[in-house]
Amino acid sequence: MILGLSLVIFFLGSFGHSLLPPFKGHQYVGRCDQAFDAGNETEPEQFEQRFYWDKDWRTCMGFKYSGSGGTENNFVSIHDCHRHCRHPGGSVCAGPFLQIDNLLCYKIPCPKGFSCYSEPHGITRCCKDEYNKASLEAYVTRCPNKRRVLGYPNHDSRNSYEILLGKTCDELICGEKNTCVQVNKYFAKCCEGTW
């Protein structure tokens, strides 16, 4: 009995860290909450397009995966990423969490650089204009060259698709006959055709 218990303790001490879920303090860190890590470096031609949940923007972003290493915040498809990580609710404000709760912002103005938005359950918030503008620019379905934005079919809706977004063009694989465009300082996306 003592020998068996000793072996279990030895095993968990030696190898168990890779079997147990990551912890932050004493709290379990879920797959979507883990920090993004693209994995180990590899040759550029060996990269594959993968997706991770970006907590700040509350969306799935593309990245070039090396094939090894990284965290569990790594999804083979944008659909799987959204299915695991996107949940109803959350803030009406786009971008990193910078909002001002203002239950009466329709009566009391928001500070400069913020606008009043109402959430479905009646709470109003002052959201940072810069982040909302950046998010709107990212989701426009036409590129500056008037061509279509590349994306993936949305399995939840027959007539829509998920736009392939990254933070920079270095994180996206757009294909030989397509172009990556840095939309603003927060988002890049793939566009049909070359320029």
C-alpha positions in Angstrom: 0.0 0.0 0.0 2.7 2.5 1.0 4.8 1.4 -2.0 1.9 2.0 -4.3 1.2 5.4 -2.9 4.8 6.3 -3.1 4.9 5.3 -6.8 1.8 7.5 -7.5 3.4 10.4 -5.8 6.7 9.9 -7.6 4.8 9.6 -11.0 2.8 12.8 -10.4 5.8 14.7 -9.2 7.9 13.6 -12.2 5.4 13.5 -15.0 2.1 14.6 -13.7 2.6 18.3 -14.5 2.0 17.5 -18.2 -1.2 15.6 -17.4 -2.9 18.0 -15.1 -4.8 21.1 -16.3 -2.9 24.4 -16.0 -3.6 26.4 -12.8 -3.5 30.1 -12.1 -3.1 30.4 -8.4 -5.6 27.8 -7.1 -8.1 28.3 -10.0 -8.3 26.1 -13.1 -7.4 27.9 -16.3 -9.7 26.7 -19.1 -8.5 26.0 -22.6 -9.8 29.3 -24.0 -8.3 31.3 -21.1 -4.8 30.1 -21.5 -2.2 32.5 -22.8 -1.6 32.3 -26.6 1.7 30.5 -27.6 2.4 29.8 -31.3 4.7 26.8 -30.4 8.3 26.1 -31.3 10.0 27.8 -34.3 10.1 25.8 -37.5 10.7 26.3 -41.2 8.2 28.8 -42.8 6.9 26.2 -45.3 5.9 23.9 -42.5 3.6 26.4 -40.8 -0.2 25.6 -40.8 -3.0 28.0 -40.1 -4.5 27.5 -36.6 -6.7 29.6 -34.4 -6.7 30.8 -30.8 -9.2 32.6 -28.6 -8.2 36.2 -28.0 -9.8 37.1 -24.6 -9.3 40.8 -25.2 -11.2 40.9 -28.4 -13.5 38.0 -27.6 -12.9 36.3 -31.0 -10.8 33.7 -32.7 -7.6 34.9 -34.3 -5.4 33.1 -36.8 -1.8 32.2 -36.2 0.9 30.2 -37.9 1.4 27.0 -35.9 4.8 25.3 -36.1 3.4 21.8 -35.4 4.7 21.4 -31.9 4.6 23.1 -28.5 2.3 25.9 -27.4 -0.7 25.8 -25.1 -4.1 24.2 -25.5 -5.5 27.5 -26.7 -4.9 26.1 -30.2 -7.7 25.0 -32.6 -7.5 23.3 -35.9 -10.5 25.3 -37.3 -12.0 28.7 -36.6 -15.3 26.9 -36.1 -13.9 24.7 -33.3 -12.4 27.8 -31.7 -15.7 29.6 -31.7 -17.6 26.5 -30.6 -15.4 26.0 -27.6 -14.8 29.6 -26.6 -17.6 32.0 -27.8 -20.4 32.2 -25.3 -23.5 34.4 -25.2 -23.3 37.4 -22.9 -20.2 39.4 -22.1 -19.7 43.1 -22.7 -21.2 45.0 -25.6 -17.9 46.9 -25.8 -15.3 45.7 -28.3 -11.6 45.3 -27.5 -9.5 45.0 -24.4 -11.6 45.5 -21.2 -11.7 49.2 -21.0 -15.2 50.3 -20.3 -17.0 52.5 -17.8 -20.2 51.2 -16.2 -22.7 54.0 -16.4 -26.2 53.0 -15.7 -27.5 56.4 -16.9 -25.1 57.2 -19.8 -28.0 58.2 -21.9 -28.5 61.0 -19.4 -25.0 61.5 -18.1 -22.5 61.8 -21.0 -19.6 59.4 -21.3 -16.0 60.8 -21.1 -14.3 62.0 -24.2 -13.3 59.1 -26.5 -16.1 56.9 -25.2 -19.7 56.3 -26.4 -22.8 55.0 -24.7 -24.0 51.5 -25.7 -26.9 49.5 -24.2 -26.7 45.8 -23.5 -29.7 43.5 -24.0 -30.5 43.3 -20.3 -30.7 47.1 -19.9 -27.2 47.9 -18.5 -25.5 50.8 -20.4 -21.7 51.1 -20.7 -19.3 53.7 -22.0 -17.2 51.9 -24.5 -13.9 53.1 -25.9 -14.5 54.5 -29.5 -11.1 53.4 -30.8 -11.7 49.8 -30.0 -15.2 49.7 -31.4 -14.0 51.4 -34.6 -11.1 49.0 -35.0 -13.5 46.0 -34.6 -16.0 47.4 -37.1 -13.1 47.9 -39.6 -12.0 44.3 -39.1 -15.4 42.8 -39.9 -16.1 44.7 -43.1 -16.5 42.0 -45.8 -14.8 44.0 -48.5 -11.1 44.8 -48.7 -9.7 48.2 -49.7 -9.2 46.8 -53.3 -13.0 46.1 -53.3 -12.4 42.4 -53.4 -14.0 39.9 -51.0 -12.4 39.2 -47.6 -11.3 35.6 -47.2 -12.9 33.4 -44.5 -14.4 30.1 -43.6 -18.0 28.9 -43.8 -20.0 29.6 -40.7 -21.6 26.3 -39.7 -24.2 28.1 -37.7 -25.6 30.1 -40.6 -25.9 29.0 -44.3 -25.3 32.5 -45.8 -22.3 33.8 -43.8 -18.7 33.0 -43.2 -16.1 33.7 -40.4 -13.6 36.3 -41.5 -10.0 35.1 -41.1 -8.4 37.7 -38.8 -5.0 38.0 -37.2 -3.2 40.7 -35.3 -0.7 41.1 -38.0 -0.1 39.7 -41.5 2.8 37.6 -40.1 0.2 35.5 -38.4 -2.0 34.6 -41.5 -1.6 32.2 -44.4 -3.6 33.8 -47.2 -2.4 31.7 -50.1 -0.3 32.5 -53.1 -3.0 34.4 -55.1 -4.3 36.4 -52.2 -3.0 39.4 -50.2 -2.9 40.2 -46.5 -4.0 43.7 -45.4 -3.2 45.3 -42.1 -6.6 46.9 -41.5 -5.5 48.9 -38.4 -3.1 48.5 -35.6 -5.2 45.7 -34.0 -6.3 43.5 -37.0 -5.1 42.1 -40.3 -7.1 40.0 -42.8 -6.8 38.1 -46.0 -8.2 39.6 -49.3 -8.9 37.9 -52.6 -6.3 38.6 -55.3 -3.0 40.3 -55.4 -2.4 44.0 -55.5 
